Amino acid sequence: MIQSKHKTALIKMMWDGTEITAGRVFGISNANQYLVELFREKIVKFRWCTDANNPKRRFKLWRIDDFQKAKRYLGGKI
């Protein structure tokens, strides 16, 4: 598993159970690529959501699925 400071930052953002979207993450360019890598490592999962004002607009809400793997990824530093 390749450690990445961006993936570490994303896990820390989601640690308290918060769901995030790639578009709302500041400071990480193209956060979606890191979220997909975490998904492939089976650390996070997503659900589709629609905008209340525009039902045609869909986006993914990401959250931690396996907290044990996430803690191992962080090296137990949380």
N, C-alpha and C positions, 0 to 999 in steps of 0.2 A: 504494500500500500504506500503510495507516494504521498508524503506530507506536503501540504500546501498551506501557506498562511491564509489564503483566501477561503479555502474549505474550512480551516480552523475557525476563522472569523464567522462564517455562516453557521457553523454548529453552535458557537457561543451565542449567536443571536437567537437561535431557536431553542436553546437549552431549557428555558422556563416554560416551554409548551406553546410558545408564540408561533403562529403561522406567518410566513413571509412570502412575498412575491419577488421575483428577480428584478422587476422594475422599481421596486421600493428600496432596494439595497443601495446605499450610497457608499462610494469609495471602492467598489469592486466593479471594474468594467466587464461587461458580459458575464454577470453572475450566473446566468442560466447554465453555462458550460460546467461550472463547478457544482451546481446543484444536481445536474444530470450525472456527473461522476460520483457524487455521494449516493445517488439513487442506484447506480450500478453496483456500488459497494454494499447495498442494502442497509444503509444507515438512515436514509430519509425516504419518505413517500410523499405523494401529492394527491390533491383532489381538485377537480375542475370546479370553477365557480363562475358565475355570470355577474355582470354589472347590473345594479338595480335600475339604473337609468337607461341602459341599452342592453337588452337581453342577448343581442347578437355578439356582444363583446365578451369573450371568455378568457380566463387566465387561470394559472395554477397557483394554489396555495400549498406551500411546502412545509412539512413538519418532521421532526425526528420520529422515526418508527422504532428503532432499536437503541435504547439509551445505553445499554452495555457496550455495544460496538462504538457508539459515539464517545463514550468515556475512554475506551481503549484508544480511539483515534487521537483524543486530546492528551493521552498519556496520564490520565487520572488527575489532571490539573484543574478540575472544576469541582 
